[in-house]
Structures are given as structure tokens and as C-alpha cells.
Amino acid sequence: MNNQAKMQVKLIDYASAPLEKLYAAFRTCYSADTPIEIWEKIEAEKISHQKIREFIGERLKTGHASPLEQVVFWFGISGVSRSLSHQFVRHRIGISFEQQSQRYVKFKQDKLAFVLPESWSRAGLDDEFSQLLEHTSALYARALKAGIPAEDARFILPNAAPTNFHVMVNFAEMLHICDLRLCVRAQWEIRRMVALMRSEIKKILPEIAVFLQPKCGENRMGYCDESLSEWEKCPLGKVRPHKSSLFEMYELHGKRKSRALSDDEFRAVEEKEQL
Ligand SMILES: Cc1cc2nc3c(=O)[nH]c(=O)nc-3n(C[C@H](O)[C@H](O)[C@H](O)COP(=O)(O)OP(=O)(O)OC[C@H]3O[C@@H](n4cnc5c(N)ncnc54)[C@H](O)[C@@H]3O)c2cc1C
């Protein structure tokens, strides 16, 4: 089947001096210097690249996440399915999408391209999948010829139809997308695409790409918060803990029983003077 779409992910561009911008954004919060003074020091190279990297590395271990929104990437993504795109566009904060239109683009090939999941080949049903797509292609072409507008002809296109994106995403949202979509609970195709986005960023910014992990990664939340049965099935379950084991360790080694919060505990939080 030669009309299979091929996924392509390319980092088209990124906002200039990302590490310096991150440094200056964080520094502004913790320094008596003004942002202008901080930038003068960066530009005069009074702050070494090593120091910038170390400072950012330390800040990235904290929950102070808003400066990460000041680092921005642009991606070109093609050959992904409409099943993927439906999931991808659910992300709504810190990301901006332009997607190929099925209204304005008429797909004129005799055989429409499509994304074929490997599971269909493994099940030996790929030929039937292909035959159905050929039938769909022929009917789509007839519909256009009969004067049905592309926006209506597309009603017979399947989830397997390929699509293209031009995407702008900031680093804070990229971390969140990796948390969710590099997890094996995510669907294989979006997981593959996000893994490729990560490896594109890693080529140019390895210092911060190490933080692009599934949520259980040592640089992110650190543990799995999915169900125990999902964790048991996950290949990362061999190296990353499940939340239940953290509670067990707390009780065993901390020699404290954890329990539900009572009204007394709420009062302690609400009234206790902060030291
Ligand atoms: C494994 C998996 C299975 C899924 N299954 C389903 C499903 O069966 N059905 C379905 O409909 N969807 C499903 N989804 C999609 C999911 O519900 C979300 O739509 C998707 O993860 C993107 O949402 P987000 O909150 O991460 O958005 P993002 O825009 O990526 O969120 C970025 C951050 O902003 C926060 N945020 C965003 N908007 C608001 C807001 N209005 N108020 C407060 N905080 C906000 C988010 O909590 C997050 O911290 C699934 C996702 C995954 C990863």
C-alpha cells in the first residue's frame, strides 16, 4: 500500500536566545537588578553560559513555571491522522494551531492517502482496510465531480485521513503535553509525534529538553498517578514508582499514618501563623 501517509515533524524555528530569555525572566523575579540591567550583564557576557544553564536547571526543578512561557517553538507537522489531530487540538493553553482544511483543499488523488495503524497489519486486516479506503477514494472523487462541495464530500473521509499542522507552542505547554502524551496511556500516534517534537527540541536545546518527559519522569512529577493496573502494564513501571508505593513508604519509613484531612487540620492551615 503505497498511499500511506508518513509522519513528519520538524522544528521550523524558535524564539531567539531562549536560554538567556529564561534566565532573565527568572532572574527578574529574584534580583534587585532591573530586567534591563540583567540583559546588559548577559550581553556584556558578565554571566557565563555555564551559570545561565545552571541557574535555569535549578529553577526548572521548582514549581515556578510561568517564565517557561517565554520560550516559544514553531513546528511543521504533516502526515498525521485526523484521529491524532482531534486529540491534539484539545490542548488549549499556550499552543496555537493552523491545520490543513478539508473545506478548501480538495484531495484529488485517485487513491486518498491514509494513516494505517500497525495493529491492522498485525491482525492481517490491512488489505480490507485498504480496499475500504479505495472505495472511499472513488466515491469522494465522484462526489466532487457531481458538484458536491469539498466541505460536504469530506463527510465520508475517515479518521485515517492525513492532515498537516503549523504549530506555535511555548515551553510550559510543551512540558504539559509531554507529561500527558509521552505517557503510555496516550494513543500511540500522538505519543510518537510528541516524541519527535521532543527530539527536535533536544537537537538545539538539550539543557531544557531533559525536562520533556512523561509525568512519571524524574524531572517531572516523578511518579505515576494512573491506576495501579495501568502502571503494572507500563514498561516504565519497572523504573518509576506508582503513587501507592509512595504512601506505603511514607507510612513504613516515616512511621506516620496518612489519613484524610479533618476540620482540625484545615483550621491549622488556615490559622497558623507562617514562620
Ligand atoms: C490518556 C488520555 C485520555 C483522554 N481521554 C479522553 C476522553 O476519553 N474524552 C475526552 O473528551 N478527552 C480525553 N482526553 C483529553 C483530555 O480530556 C484533555 O482535553 C486534553 O488532555 C487536553 O486538556 P488539558 O487540560 O491538558 O489542556 P491544555 O490546554 O494542554 O492545558 C494546559 C494546562 O492548563 C490547564 N487549563 C486549561 N484550561 C483550563 C481551564 N479552563 N481552567 C483551569 N485550568 C485550565 C490544564 O489543566 C493544564 O494544566 C484524554 C487525554 C489523555 C492524555
The ligand as a Gaussian input file, in Angstrom:
#p B3LYP/6-31G(d) Opt

LIG

0 1
 C       -4.734000       9.451000      28.160000
 C       -5.765000      10.463000      27.783000
 C       -7.062000      10.074000      27.576000
 C       -8.053000      11.011000      27.242000
 N       -9.328000      10.592000      27.040000
 C      -10.300000      11.490000      26.739000
 C      -11.659000      11.102000      26.534000
 O      -11.982000       9.937000      26.634000
 N      -12.566000      12.054000      26.224000
 C      -12.238000      13.377000      26.123000
 O      -13.120000      14.208000      25.869000
 N      -10.956000      13.772000      26.273000
 C       -9.991000      12.873000      26.587000
 N       -8.692000      13.277000      26.738000
 C       -8.376000      14.698000      26.522000
 C       -8.327000      15.480000      27.835000
 O       -9.570000      15.450000      28.494000
 C       -7.924000      16.938000      27.571000
 O       -8.832000      17.525000      26.680000
 C       -6.537000      17.051000      26.989000
 O       -5.605000      16.363000      27.803000
 C       -6.100000      18.498000      26.896000
 O       -6.513000      19.187000      28.064000
 P       -5.576000      19.942000      29.044000
 O       -6.360000      20.310000      30.238000
 O       -4.360000      19.142000      29.254000
 O       -5.368000      21.239000      28.148000
 P       -4.122000      22.160000      27.998000
 O       -4.541000      23.357000      27.239000
 O       -2.955000      21.412000      27.434000
 O       -3.861000      22.544000      29.496000
 C       -2.722000      23.223000      29.907000
 C       -2.835000      23.489000      31.377000
 O       -3.820000      24.481000      31.594000
 C       -4.854000      23.989000      32.452000
 N       -6.116000      24.513000      31.961000
 C       -6.509000      24.539000      30.669000
 N       -7.724000      25.119000      30.572000
 C       -8.104000      25.417000      31.836000
 C       -9.274000      25.983000      32.393000
 N      -10.290000      26.364000      31.648000
 N       -9.317000      26.168000      33.727000
 C       -8.284000      25.790000      34.502000
 N       -7.152000      25.227000      34.043000
 C       -7.064000      25.026000      32.717000
 C       -4.764000      22.466000      32.326000
 O       -5.286000      21.782000      33.444000
 C       -3.281000      22.271000      32.193000
 O       -2.639000      22.318000      33.449000
 C       -7.695000      12.382000      27.092000
 C       -6.369000      12.779000      27.287000
 C       -5.409000      11.839000      27.626000
 C       -3.985000      12.284000      27.828000

